[in-house]
Amino acid sequence: MNNYSHPRNDGTPSRRKFKGFNFYIQGNEKLSKKNRKRLLLESENHLGEVYHSINLSTEQKIKLGLTHELDSNLNDIELLDHWNHMYDNYGYLMSAFRKNWEKEKIGKTPPLKEPSIVQSIISRIESLEVQLESIQKRLNEIETITPSSGSIGF
């Protein structure tokens, strides 16, 4: 039997999972090369969504451990820890993983569906109508306070 300096992948399933991606660390404590490459590439988009949607200063983001990409110099176990931390805490901000994150955290799919485009447009129109009505009232009040003379004299 050969003695290897590194643990070999013996085919036993791993319990170490990259949440959302459903990638598993192999028995040799590594991701497959294909999955590692995909993780590093795609996670940049997902982490970028999180990083740019949180309105904090750069210093505050650093203190919270927020990054917009995974460090390719980390080993696969470190990548797993960092990714799963971000997924657990901010998965709702990752559009590709939002529904799965909600299922995991809430336990079932949310009862309310996202509003349709038509419903969104209707509610936006109603909001704009209310704003327009308010502006018209203010203009009417201003006109009653300062009657216009029709010409401006200097």
Beta strands, then each sheet from edge to edge (+ up, - down):
strand 1: 17-18
strand 2: 23-24
sheet 1: 1+ 2-
end
